[in-house]
Each structure stands twice: as C-alpha cells, then as structure tokens.
C-alpha cells in the first residue's frame, strides 16, 4: 500500500505552515528508524526567484520539516539542506538570496552544494537506453532523503514536482544538455537516488499566475505524489511523458494508492488551482524564440542555450 496525504494550511503565517507540515508528516506516519544519523532535505531552488513567486521552495516549509525531524529523532541527527548548481543559478547565491543561509544559521543545519565535493559517475539503464550521470556521493550515502518540490507548471515538460526535483540534484550545472532526452534522465536520476519522503510545497503555487493555495502533499513514493499533485493542478498524469516512463520503469506505484484528504478534498484543490492553457503558452513561447532567433541572426548575436530550453534547472 502506498499512502499520500493531501492537507491544507489554515493560514499563511510561519506557525500555520509549521502546523501544516507536522500534520502532513504525522498523517503519513513514515517509519523513521531511531538509528537514523543523517537527513538530507532537497528543496527546489531552480533559480533566484523568491518563494512568493511560487517558483522555489518556501523556506518556512523546510523550517517546519527540520523541527519535525528533530522532534522525531532528537537534536543529535545531522541535517543538511542540499541543492545543485543549475544552468542559470549558483547554489551559494541562491542559498543567500532565498533565505536558506539565514535558515541554516537559525536552525543550526548545514548547507550542501551537490555540484561540489566528491562526484561519482553512476550508470543506469532506462527503457533500454544506457545513461551515465554525475551524482554527489553524499546523496548515495544518506540515511534519509526528503524531497521538497514545488507544485507548479513547467513549459518544457508541462508539469514539475517530486520526480523532476531529483533531476535537479544532478551535479552537472548545465542541465540543459540533458533536455533532448529529459524524460529518460529524470527517471534515470530517480533510479540512482531514491527519495524516502516527499513533501510537496503548494503553499504558493505557480500556474497561470502565482496563487496562495496553502497546500501540502506528503508521501513516501515520488510517482504516487506526482500523480496526486498533477491531479491537483488539473492535469492528467498519463499525459506527462516522464511520469509514464517512471511507472513503466517501476520507480513507484499508484495501483495501491491510498489518498488521505485532511482537511481538504483533491477535487476542491483542483478547482482552486490557477490553471493555464499549456498549449497556448507553449505556442507563444515558440513564437518569442523565433523572434529572438531572427534578431540574433541579423545582429550576429547568440542566444544562451538556457533560454532555448526554458527550464533553468
């Protein structure tokens, strides 16, 4: 049986968000072993956007997770907040600009750049295709990995959540190099690095516009969490290429999914989510890129590859 918890915050204060994190984690009832000595928390800091935009993980969610971990395992457990450099972002700056450096000092947790330190090349096969990805050894040696993705739309893949958040942990900064085989690489990284707990940050979501939604989704299966998150965003999971591939590759399970809705229903969140016309947005973006390429040809300028890929992680 796979459990996913859908809950909603009573407000948007730090105390209300902390209460929501505790409710989600307690309802999930994950079996944390008492001898757990280290926990890695992986937020989604794909760029320097403030959490109020709905694009990056709210540090208040991570603060609540830290408190829950210490309440469950004691003060001696080693906690790390970890992120990798991205195509247009450097983790050391993101930590400082987005409130994580301050959070680390307040909560006495360490910050880790997954693009630095000991990097190992890991080989994995996805749908018959052999892939080799650079991974920080810390991720392979962790006791518990808690992924804290955002609930948001994405121009490149349509939707991004738990599975895509682990793609962001690839040590290579310039991840746009993987975009031609993106679905396979997302699944490959999730084969290499297994998430123990997912807590989806839907406090402020990014859809047609940013919106305060107050949602948190918790689970111990990334595929199941993405299923519920996609439904909450008004999308059909079977139309998301990397999600379908993850199911085929047995990364997770949805057949035995049990959804705990407390105190809100999935149907209610689906109505509230700021939906957008994905096909129209994609067409408009291609039109903008065409104009940009025309400019570059006449001005003898270049277009940064990251702009051509849209996704900055």
C-alpha positions in Angstrom: 0.0 0.0 0.0 1.2 3.5 -0.9 -0.1 6.5 1.1 -0.3 10.1 0.0 -1.5 12.8 2.3 -3.2 15.9 1.0 -3.7 18.7 3.5 -4.2 22.5 3.7 -2.8 25.2 5.9 -5.3 27.2 8.0 -3.3 30.4 7.1 0.0 31.7 5.7 1.9 32.6 8.9 5.0 30.7 9.8 3.1 29.0 12.7 0.3 27.9 10.4 2.7 26.5 7.8 4.7 24.6 10.6 1.4 23.2 11.8 0.6 22.0 8.3 4.0 20.3 7.9 3.5 18.5 11.1 0.0 17.4 10.2 1.2 16.1 6.8 4.1 14.2 8.3 2.2 12.8 11.2 -0.6 11.5 8.9 1.9 10.0 6.6 3.4 8.1 9.6 6.7 7.3 7.9 8.7 4.7 9.8 11.8 6.7 10.8 14.3 4.4 12.2 15.7 5.5 15.6 19.3 5.0 14.4 18.9 7.4 11.5 22.0 9.6 11.8 21.6 12.0 8.8 18.8 13.6 6.8 19.2 15.5 3.5 16.5 17.9 2.6 16.4 18.7 -1.1 14.3 21.9 -2.0 13.6 23.2 -5.5 15.8 26.3 -6.0 15.9 26.2 -9.7 16.6 30.0 -10.0 16.8 33.1 -7.8 13.0 33.6 -7.7 11.7 34.4 -4.3 9.3 31.8 -2.8 6.4 34.3 -3.2 6.5 33.7 -6.9 5.6 30.0 -6.5 8.7 29.0 -8.3 11.0 28.0 -5.4 10.5 26.0 -2.2 9.3 28.1 0.7 11.9 28.2 3.5 9.1 28.1 6.0 8.2 24.6 4.8 11.8 23.5 5.2 11.9 25.1 8.7 8.9 23.0 9.7 10.5 19.8 8.3 13.6 20.5 10.4 11.5 20.9 13.5 9.6 17.7 12.8 12.8 15.7 12.2 14.3 16.9 15.5 11.0 16.2 17.3 11.1 12.6 15.8 14.8 11.8 16.0 16.3 14.2 18.6 18.8 17.0 18.4 21.8 14.9 17.5 20.7 14.0 14.0 22.7 15.6 11.2 20.5 17.6 8.9 21.6 19.1 5.5 19.8 21.3 3.1 21.2 20.3 -0.3 20.9 21.7 -3.8 22.9 21.6 -7.0 24.0 24.4 -9.3 21.8 24.9 -12.3 22.1 26.3 -15.8 21.4 29.8 -14.7 21.9 29.5 -10.9 24.7 29.0 -8.5 23.6 27.4 -5.3 25.8 29.5 -3.0 24.0 32.6 -4.2 20.6 31.0 -4.1 21.1 29.9 -0.5 21.9 33.5 0.4 19.2 35.3 -1.7 16.3 32.9 -0.9 16.6 32.8 2.9 18.4 29.4 3.3 21.6 30.8 4.6 19.7 32.5 7.3 17.6 29.4 8.0 20.7 27.3 8.3 22.2 29.6 10.9 18.9 29.8 12.9 18.3 26.0 12.8 21.9 25.0 13.1 21.8 22.8 9.9 24.4 22.6 7.2 24.1 23.7 3.6 25.5 21.5 0.9 26.2 22.2 -2.8 25.7 19.0 -4.6 27.9 20.3 -7.5 30.9 20.3 -5.2 32.8 17.7 -3.3 33.1 14.0 -4.3 31.2 13.4 -7.5 30.8 9.9 -8.9 29.6 8.7 -12.3 26.6 6.4 -12.0 25.4 4.2 -14.9 21.8 3.2 -15.2 19.6 1.8 -18.0 16.2 3.3 -18.7 13.9 1.8 -21.4 16.9 0.1 -22.9 19.0 3.3 -23.0 22.2 3.4 -21.0 22.8 6.7 -19.2 25.7 7.9 -17.1 25.1 10.7 -14.7 27.3 12.6 -12.2 26.0 12.4 -8.7 27.3 13.7 -5.4 28.4 10.9 -3.2 26.6 12.5 -0.3 23.3 11.5 -1.9 24.3 7.9 -2.2 25.4 7.7 1.5 22.5 9.5 3.1 20.2 7.8 5.7 17.1 9.7 4.7 16.3 11.9 1.7 13.4 14.3 2.0 12.4 15.9 -1.3 10.6 19.2 -1.1 9.5 20.1 -4.7 7.2 22.8 -5.8 3.7 22.3 -7.2 3.9 24.2 -10.5 3.6 24.1 -14.3 6.7 23.9 -16.4 7.0 24.9 -20.1 9.4 22.2 -21.1 7.7 19.1 -19.6 4.3 20.5 -18.7 4.4 19.9 -15.0 7.2 19.5 -12.4 7.1 18.0 -8.9 8.8 15.2 -7.0 10.4 13.3 -9.8 11.7 16.4 -11.6 13.1 17.8 -8.3 15.6 14.9 -8.1 16.7 15.6 -11.7 17.8 19.0 -10.2 20.2 17.1 -7.9 22.4 16.1 -10.9 25.9 17.5 -10.1 26.4 18.9 -13.6 25.4 22.6 -13.6 24.4 22.9 -17.2 21.5 20.5 -17.2 20.0 21.9 -20.5 22.4 19.4 -22.1 20.0 16.6 -20.9 16.9 18.2 -22.3 16.8 16.3 -25.6 16.4 13.1 -23.5 14.8 14.7 -20.5 12.2 12.1 -19.6 14.9 9.3 -19.6 17.3 11.4 -17.5 14.6 12.3 -14.9 13.8 8.6 -14.5 17.4 7.6 -14.5 18.2 10.0 -11.7 15.3 8.7 -9.7 16.6 5.2 -10.2 20.0 6.2 -8.8 18.8 8.4 -6.0 15.8 7.1 -4.1 13.6 9.5 -2.2 12.4 8.4 1.2 9.8 11.1 1.9 8.3 13.7 -0.4 6.6 16.9 0.9 5.3 18.9 -1.9 5.2 22.7 -1.3 1.9 24.0 -2.6 1.7 26.9 -0.2 2.1 29.3 -3.1 1.7 27.6 -6.5 2.8 28.7 -9.9 0.1 28.2 -12.6 -1.4 30.8 -14.9 -0.4 33.2 -12.1 1.2 32.7 -8.6 -1.5 31.9 -6.1 -1.6 31.3 -2.3 -3.1 27.9 -2.1 -1.9 26.6 1.2 -1.5 23.0 0.1 1.0 20.3 1.2 1.2 16.8 -0.2 3.2 14.2 1.6 4.1 10.7 0.6 6.9 8.0 0.5 6.5 7.3 -3.2 7.5 10.0 -5.7 5.4 8.5 -8.5 2.3 8.5 -6.3 3.0 12.0 -5.1 3.3 13.3 -8.6 0.1 11.5 -9.6 -1.8 13.4 -6.8 0.0 16.7 -7.4 -0.8 16.6 -11.2 -4.4 15.9 -10.5 -4.5 18.8 -8.0 -3.1 21.0 -10.8 -5.8 19.9 -13.2 -3.6 17.7 -15.3 -3.7 14.1 -16.3 -0.6 12.2 -15.2 -0.8 9.9 -18.2 -0.1 12.8 -20.5 3.2 13.6 -18.7 6.0 11.7 -20.5 8.5 11.3 -17.7 5.7 10.2 -15.3 4.5 7.5 -17.7 8.1 6.3 -18.1 8.7 6.2 -14.4 5.7 4.0 -14.0 7.0 1.6 -16.7 10.4 1.5 -15.1 8.7 0.7 -11.7 10.1 3.7 -9.9 6.9 3.8 -7.9 3.4 2.6 -7.6 -0.1 4.0 -8.0 -2.1 0.9 -8.2 -2.3 0.6 -4.4 -2.5 4.3 -3.7 -4.5 5.4 -0.7 -5.2 9.1 -0.6 -5.7 10.7 2.9 -7.5 14.0 2.4 -7.4 16.1 5.6 -9.0 18.7 5.9 -9.5 19.3 2.2 -10.5 17.3 -0.8 -8.5 16.8 -4.0 -11.5 18.0 -6.1 -11.6 21.3 -4.1 -7.9 22.0 -4.8 -8.3 21.1 -8.5 -11.0 23.8 -8.7 -8.8 26.4 -6.9 -5.6 25.8 -8.9 -4.7 28.7 -11.3 -4.8 26.6 -14.5 -3.3 27.8 -17.7 -3.6 26.9 -21.3 -0.4 24.9 -21.6 -0.6 24.5 -25.4 -1.2 28.2 -25.9 1.7 29.1 -23.6 4.0 26.7 -25.4 3.0 28.2 -28.8 3.6 31.8 -27.6 7.0 30.8 -26.2 8.0 29.3 -29.5 6.8 32.5 -31.2 9.0 34.5 -28.9 12.0 32.3 -29.5 11.5 32.6 -33.3 11.6 36.4 -33.0 14.7 36.1 -30.8 16.5 33.9 -33.3 15.6 36.3 -36.1 17.2 39.1 -34.0 20.3 37.0 -33.3 20.8 36.2 -37.0 20.6 39.9 -38.1 22.5 41.3 -35.1 25.1 38.5 -35.2 24.4 37.8 -31.6 23.9 34.4 -29.8 21.0 33.0 -27.8 22.1 31.5 -24.4 21.2 27.8 -24.6 19.3 28.0 -21.3 16.8 30.4 -22.9 16.2 28.0 -25.7 15.3 25.2 -23.1 13.2 27.4 -20.8 13.8 25.2 -17.7 16.6 26.7 -15.6 17.3 23.6 -13.6 
